[in-house]
């Protein structure tokens, strides 16, 4: 960690502290400095202040520059991102079906993380280099909205919302069969399937708590269009829960979904995110 001290002059008088720091030292972005300030790595006249503090002439600004974790081991992936919202702290991406979120087995250089690096996005590093910016995930063959964090403070705050369930994620799915009830709540702990390691399964003895709410949007001759709201976020949660009550997602071969109507992956889309912004 490197320490530096700056003295405010006439040129930057009256600016927000985070903005002033980008002029005093342009090596990092305003979001980076705002994050340092929020984490008490910046003092003005030996006191902790907020990023919005307006600097005055002769203010002494002391900064502890936290070294960023390198992402040089990850190759950029030229892939056009569908960005539906972006500001200085986070962005929301509409992930297409088939795109893996972060590097792992079989996918090292063609993931969303690699695409974010190609787009030169500044990202949080809490989850390590291979998951920079990633605060939650959706399956490779599930499309829809993903929230990406640009700094560690924002990442921590969003992660808290995931933990206390104040962040809501809603999905649309087409399932096999005709659901007779208009709404429902599925409670079933989820763990790794004991006979197929690629699958998850209901395991009320050793699994993790999982709760899914569903609502019927439209009934067809052989299928039902539903909305699902996750109260928890377990791997394959909607897929496991809907299959467990006899209504698997259309196209989801792993969990018994039919393929007559659609044979190119499962018909599941994350269409809505609700969260409290950190600003």
CORNOR-V928815 format. One record per helix or strand of 2 or more residues. SS is the DSSP state (a for helix, b for strand). FROM is the first residue (numbers start at 0). LEN is the number of residues. If there is no record, write none. Layout:
((SS,FROM,LEN) (SS,FROM,LEN))
This chain:
((b,1,6) (a,9,3) (a,16,8) (a,29,9) (b,41,3) (b,46,2) (b,59,6) (b,82,4) (b,89,6) (a,111,7) (a,128,3) (b,142,7) (a,151,12) (b,167,9) (b,182,5) (b,189,3) (b,199,3) (b,210,9) (b,222,8) (a,236,8) (a,252,3) (b,267,7))
